[in-house]
């Protein structure tokens, strides 16, 4: 079902449920299945090598209760794939495969669960930031060398490629700065007028994007773009989310989508995780831990996030189907 400029793809679900459930981490589940993702293409590498593994992860999240499958295209770009000796045609086909695999998982799920046919899950085409292509951790600090025009040029071909595969919505994720969000929003308005998207920023603390911009300022900059149906935060420590949601809600009445990481510390320079409760990211992109007795439970935090104004909740890095199942159980309890 293609994106449609006359509607918010999320609203069919949010109108019926206390909140919409986004899936959890794709790469984490692939690593648990034995795949080595220490690669500049990250989970996108599996698109070519083991596509059924991606279908299996999407299906596991649907079975756990997710309303959205986020595709394996976060780090899949034409530039990155062509650097691996693929032609432009081959690279485009691989990026589009990320959408068709998620759609395949949805079809299999619906065949087993016909009760969901009246309100089927969505396929969200993941659009990672320029920093994800660079694979240097800059999605956690911003400060790109490209200006807005350069960022538009970077994102244009991938957006066109993904939209040709007809996802329900674009998940524009982990943006560290307002300038990149504006570049994508301008592209949607000027080049892709029928597309719908959510914009999710990465944040360094309870009030600021990863580059230090106040999140209220970033939300004000993009809130009037009609095609942006939801604004939120992902890949950010759980303890910052409630405040960030309140900051966003103070600037817009649009849906708010949040999918924080598990609370472990990620160092984007060494590309390693360590067990800890929460992470703040400094201006150089390094994580620091604090609050070691903090609660990591997504479902446990959710009532506070809902009270603050969130309408769509899921998990990012180091979360899995069990976390999504707990969210589904909570939603059922809320009625």
C-alpha positions in Angstrom: 0.0 0.0 0.0 1.8 3.2 -1.2 2.2 6.3 0.9 -0.7 8.7 0.3 -0.6 12.4 0.7 -4.2 12.5 1.8 -3.7 10.6 5.0 -1.4 9.8 7.9 -0.5 6.1 7.6 -0.1 5.9 11.4 -3.6 7.1 12.2 -5.5 3.9 11.3 -3.7 2.2 14.2 -3.5 5.1 16.7 -7.2 5.7 16.3 -7.9 2.1 17.6 -5.1 1.6 20.1 -3.7 3.4 23.1 -0.4 3.7 21.2 1.2 2.3 18.1 4.1 -0.2 18.5 7.2 0.2 16.4 9.5 -2.8 16.1 12.9 -3.2 17.8 16.4 -3.5 16.6 17.0 -5.4 13.4 20.8 -5.6 13.6 20.7 -6.8 17.2 18.6 -9.8 16.2 20.8 -10.5 13.2 23.8 -10.5 15.5 22.0 -12.9 17.9 21.4 -15.2 14.9 25.2 -15.3 14.3 25.8 -12.6 11.6 28.9 -10.5 11.9 27.8 -6.9 11.2 31.1 -5.2 12.0 30.9 -3.6 8.5 30.3 -0.1 7.1 27.0 -1.5 5.6 25.8 -2.9 9.0 22.6 -4.9 8.6 22.3 -3.9 4.9 25.1 -6.4 4.2 22.6 -9.2 4.9 20.2 -7.9 2.2 22.5 -9.5 -0.4 23.8 -12.5 1.5 20.9 -13.9 3.6 17.6 -12.1 2.8 15.5 -14.8 4.5 17.1 -13.9 7.8 15.7 -10.4 7.5 12.3 -11.7 6.7 12.5 -13.9 9.8 13.4 -10.9 12.1 10.5 -8.8 10.7 8.2 -11.7 11.2 9.4 -12.2 14.8 8.6 -8.6 15.6 5.1 -8.9 14.0 4.5 -12.0 16.1 5.6 -10.1 19.2 3.0 -7.4 18.6 4.8 -4.7 16.4 2.6 -2.6 14.2 5.5 -1.4 12.1 8.4 -3.2 10.4 11.4 -0.8 9.9 13.4 -1.9 6.8 17.0 -3.0 6.6 17.9 0.2 4.6 19.3 2.4 7.4 22.8 2.1 6.1 22.0 1.1 2.6 22.9 3.8 0.2 23.7 3.8 -3.5 27.1 5.3 -2.8 27.9 2.7 -0.1 26.7 -0.3 -2.2 28.4 0.9 -5.4 31.7 1.1 -3.4 31.3 -2.7 -3.0 31.5 -3.1 -6.8 27.7 -3.2 -7.4 26.3 -1.3 -10.4 23.8 1.5 -9.8 21.0 -0.8 -11.0 22.1 -3.6 -8.6 22.4 -1.2 -5.7 19.0 0.2 -6.3 17.5 -3.3 -6.5 19.1 -4.2 -3.2 17.8 -1.1 -1.4 14.3 -1.9 -2.8 14.7 -5.5 -1.6 14.7 -4.1 2.0 11.1 -3.0 1.5 9.9 -6.1 -0.3 11.3 -8.3 2.4 9.4 -6.4 5.1 6.3 -6.6 2.9 6.9 -10.4 2.5 7.1 -10.8 6.3 3.8 -8.9 6.7 2.1 -11.0 4.1 3.2 -14.2 5.9 2.1 -12.7 9.2 -1.3 -11.7 7.9 -1.8 -15.2 6.4 -1.4 -16.6 9.8 -3.4 -13.8 11.6 -6.3 -12.9 9.3 -7.9 -10.9 12.2 -5.3 -8.2 11.4 -6.5 -7.8 7.8 -8.7 -4.9 8.7 -5.8 -3.0 10.2 -2.6 -4.5 8.9 0.9 -3.6 10.1 2.9 -1.0 8.3 6.2 -1.1 6.4 8.4 1.9 7.2 11.4 2.4 4.9 14.3 3.3 7.0 16.3 6.4 5.9 19.5 6.7 7.9 21.4 10.0 8.2 24.4 11.0 6.2 26.5 10.1 9.2 25.4 6.4 8.9 26.8 6.3 5.4 30.1 7.8 6.7 30.1 5.1 9.4 32.2 7.3 11.6 29.7 8.0 14.4 28.7 11.4 13.2 25.0 10.6 13.4 25.7 11.0 17.2 27.3 14.4 16.9 26.4 16.2 13.6 28.8 18.7 12.3 28.7 17.5 8.7 30.9 19.0 6.1 27.9 19.1 3.7 25.5 22.0 3.6 21.7 21.6 3.1 22.0 21.5 -0.7 24.6 18.7 -0.4 22.5 16.8 2.1 19.5 17.0 -0.3 21.7 15.6 -3.1 22.8 12.8 -0.8 19.3 11.7 0.2 17.5 12.3 -3.1 18.4 9.1 -5.0 17.8 6.8 -2.0 14.4 8.4 -1.2 13.4 7.9 -4.9 14.6 4.3 -4.8 12.8 3.4 -1.6 9.5 5.1 -2.6 9.5 3.2 -5.9 9.2 0.0 -3.7 6.0 1.5 -2.2 6.5 1.5 1.6 3.7 2.9 3.7 5.9 5.5 5.3 9.5 6.7 5.4 11.2 6.4 8.8 13.9 9.1 8.6 16.0 8.2 11.6 18.8 9.2 14.0 19.2 12.7 12.5 21.7 14.6 14.7 20.9 18.1 13.4 18.2 20.4 12.1 19.9 21.0 8.8 19.6 17.4 7.7 15.9 17.3 8.8 15.2 20.4 6.7 17.1 18.9 3.7 14.9 15.8 3.8 11.7 17.8 4.4 12.5 20.1 1.4 13.0 17.0 -0.7 9.7 15.6 0.3 7.9 18.8 -0.5 9.6 19.5 -3.8 10.4 16.0 -5.3 8.1 13.5 -3.5 4.8 15.2 -2.9 2.8 12.0 -2.2 5.2 10.6 0.4 4.7 10.6 4.1 7.4 10.4 6.7 8.3 10.5 10.3 11.4 12.4 11.4 13.3 11.0 14.4 16.3 12.8 15.9 19.1 11.5 18.0 19.6 13.4 21.3 22.5 13.9 23.6 20.5 14.8 26.7 17.0 15.6 27.8 16.6 18.8 25.7 19.1 18.8 22.9 19.8 17.1 19.6 23.2 15.3 19.3 24.7 18.4 17.8 23.6 20.5 20.8 20.6 22.2 19.1 17.5 22.5 21.4 15.0 20.0 20.3 12.2 22.6 20.5 14.1 24.6 17.9 14.4 21.6 15.6 10.7 20.7 15.9 9.6 24.3 15.2 11.7 24.2 12.0 9.9 21.1 10.6 6.5 21.0 12.2 4.7 22.8 9.4 5.8 20.4 6.7 2.5 18.6 5.8 4.2 15.4 4.8 5.9 14.9 8.2 3.2 13.1 10.1 5.2 12.3 13.2 8.3 13.7 14.9 10.3 12.0 17.6 13.6 10.6 18.9 15.4 7.3 18.5 18.7 5.7 19.5 18.7 7.8 22.7 19.0 6.8 26.3 15.7 5.9 28.0 16.1 8.4 30.9 16.1 11.3 28.5 12.9 10.3 26.6 10.2 11.7 28.9 11.6 15.2 28.9 12.3 15.1 25.1 8.7 14.0 24.5 7.4 17.0 26.6 9.7 19.3 24.6 8.3 18.0 21.3 4.7 18.1 22.5 5.2 21.8 23.4 5.8 22.6 19.7 3.4 20.3 17.8 0.2 18.3 18.0 1.5 15.7 15.5 2.2 12.1 16.4 5.3 11.6 18.5 7.3 8.5 17.8 10.0 7.3 20.2 12.2 4.3 20.1 15.1 4.6 22.5 18.1 2.2 22.8 18.3 -0.3 25.6 20.4 2.0 27.8 23.7 0.3 27.1 26.6 2.5 26.1 27.6 2.6 22.5 30.9 4.1 21.4 30.6 4.9 17.7 34.3 5.3 17.3 35.1 1.7 18.4 31.7 0.4 17.4 31.2 -1.5 20.7 28.6 -1.6 23.4 29.1 -2.0 27.1 26.5 -2.9 29.8 25.4 0.2 31.6 22.2 1.9 32.4 22.2 5.0 30.2 24.3 6.9 27.8 25.0 10.5 27.0 27.0 11.4 23.9 29.5 14.2 24.0 30.5 16.5 21.2 33.1 14.0 19.9 30.5 11.2 19.6 31.7 9.2 22.7 29.2 7.6 25.0 29.4 8.0 28.8 27.5 6.0 31.3 25.6 7.1 34.4 22.9 5.9 36.7 23.9 2.3 36.9 20.8 1.3 38.9 18.5 2.8 36.3 15.5 0.8 34.9 16.0 -0.4 31.3 12.5 -1.7 30.8 10.7 -0.1 27.8 7.3 -1.1 29.0 8.0 0.1 32.5 8.8 3.6 31.2 5.9 3.7 28.7 3.1 5.0 30.9 5.3 8.1 31.6 6.0 8.5 27.9 2.3 8.3 27.1 1.5 10.8 29.7 4.1 13.2 28.2 2.4 12.9 24.8 4.0 10.0 22.9 1.8 8.1 20.5 4.2 5.5 18.9 6.7 3.6 20.9 9.3 1.0 20.1 12.9 0.1 20.6 16.2 0.9 18.9 19.7 -0.7 19.4 20.0 -3.7 21.7 16.2 -4.2 22.0 14.4 -7.2 20.8 11.1 -9.1 20.4 10.8 -9.6 24.1 10.8 -5.8 24.6 8.1 -5.4 21.9 6.0 -8.3 23.4 6.1 -6.5 26.8 4.8 -3.3 25.1 2.0 -5.3 23.4 1.1 -6.8 26.8 1.0 -3.4 28.3 -1.2 -2.0 25.5 -3.6 -4.9 25.9 -3.8 -4.1 29.7 -4.5 -0.5 28.9 -7.4 -1.5 26.7 
